[in-house]
Amino acid sequence: MAFFQAPPTLGNQYDDDRVLKGYLASALPPDVLAAVQGELRELGDEAGDRLYRLQLEDRLNEPVLTQWNAWGRRVDHIEVTPLWKEAAKIAAERRSMISTGDRSAKIRTYNFPQSRVTDHRINLTLYRLDQVLAGDVDLLIDELRRHEQEQQLKLQETAGAQL
């Protein structure tokens, strides 16, 4: 008697992974988890459905390396498959949504040797690191509020000037 079984399929990579869901539930605050859950589910659907089907259809296609052109010049061109092009597009899309983590993206820098706190959003430097770490952040908050009010005033002035 022959035994026939359908090959395994890949499901939603977020919904089907109990370990990932448990870790995120314990590591993220409930409001943050609720905010990102829809996007994680959507990404899991995309990975387990459309991209998985494309990968199965494309598994025999390999990138083609062209080292020399017709005139004998070295070109070293790699022609990738449509799946690789789609994956590169998705990666670029996702990369544009996240922060790079470089120095320019920092909100605040704490310099312990100089006892300095710098808030890069408002270009404010305080030489009171010990006090800030002890909880005395009133000056910092006041400056942030002042900066926010200035920004709102500028926004209202530009909106008024356009009318």
N, C-alpha and C positions, 0 to 999 in steps of 0.2 A: 504494500500500500504506500503510495507516494504522499509526501508531506509538503504542502505548499503554504508558505507564510509570506505575508506582505512585508517588504523591507521596513525598517523603522523610519519614522518621519521626525523631523525636527519641529517642535511646537514653539510656542511663545517663550522666548528665552528669559523673560522676566517672570511671567506667571508660573512657569513650570519649575523654577529653581527655588526650592524651599529655603536653602541655605542663604542665598542672596537676599531673599525677602526678609528672612529672620535677622540677618546682619543689618540691613538698612533700617528695619524697625527698631533695633536696639541702638544704632549709631546716630540716627537722625531724629531731630525733634518731630513730633507728630504733624505740626503744621507744614514743615519743610517737606516731609515725606508725602503728605497729601498734595502739595504743590507740584512735585516732580513725578508722582505716580503715573499720571496720564502719559507723560512723555516717555517714561520707561516702558510702559505697556506698548506704546506705539513703536518704539525702537525694537522691542522684543518681537512684535508682529512682523516688522520689516525684516529682521534677521532670520526669523524662523519660517517665513513664508516666501516673500518675493525674492530676497537675496539667496535663500537656500535653493529655490527652484532654478534661479539663474546659474548658480554654482553647479547644480546637478547637470543642467543642459550643457554647461561650458567646460566640464571636467576633462574632456579630451583635447580641448584647444589649449595650446601652449603659446606663450609669447614667441615672436619670431625675431631673431637677431640678424640684422643685416650689417656685416662688418665693412663691406666694400661696395662702392657704387659701380655703375657700368663703366666708368672711366678709370677704375683702379684706385680711386681715392678712398681713404679710410673714413667711414661715416659713423660706425657704431650706433646704429639706430635700432631701438627695440619697439616693435609693433605689438602693443598689448591687445588683449581680447576685449570685447565690449563689456564684459563683467568687470575687468580691471578699470576701465574708464568710468563705469558707473560707481565703483567703490571709491575711486579717487574724487569723484564729484561729491559723494556723500561725506567723505572725510573732510573735504574743504569746507563744506557747508557746516558741519559740526564744529570744526576748528574755529570758524569765524564766530561761533556763539560763546566760546569760552575764553577766559582770560589767559594771558600768556604767563603770568606770574613773574614777569620781569620787574625791574626796579620802577619803571614808569607806571606800572599798574598798582603799586603799593599805595595804601591809604595813609599809613602812619609808620614811622621808623623810630625805634627806640635805640639810642646810642648810650650804652652803659658807661664806657670809659669817660665820656664827656658829660654825662648826666643830662642828656639832651633828648627831647621828644620833638619830632617834626611831623606835622600833619601836612601831607603833600597836596591835599585837595584845596587848602586855603593858603598854602605857603606860610605856615606859622611854625616858628621854632621857639620852644621853651626850654630853658636850662633848669628844669625842676623835675627831673625824672623820679626821684625818690618820693616827692609829694604826689605826683600823678599816680605812681604805683600804689601809694597808700590810700588813694581814693579821692584826693583833692583835685578834681577835674573841672571845677567851676570855671576857671579862666578859659580852658579849652572849649568847653561847651558854649560859653558866652561868645567866643570868637566864631565858632561854627554857626551860631544863631545869627550873629551880625552879618556874616558872609552870606548866609541864606537869604536874609532880608534884603541885602544889597542886590543879590541876583534877582529876587522877585521884583524889586523896584525897577531894575534895568529892563526886565521882561515887560512890565507894565508900561514903561516909557516907550519902548519900541513898538508895543502893540498900539499905544495911543498915537504915536507918530504916523503909523500906517493908516489910521482912520482918516 
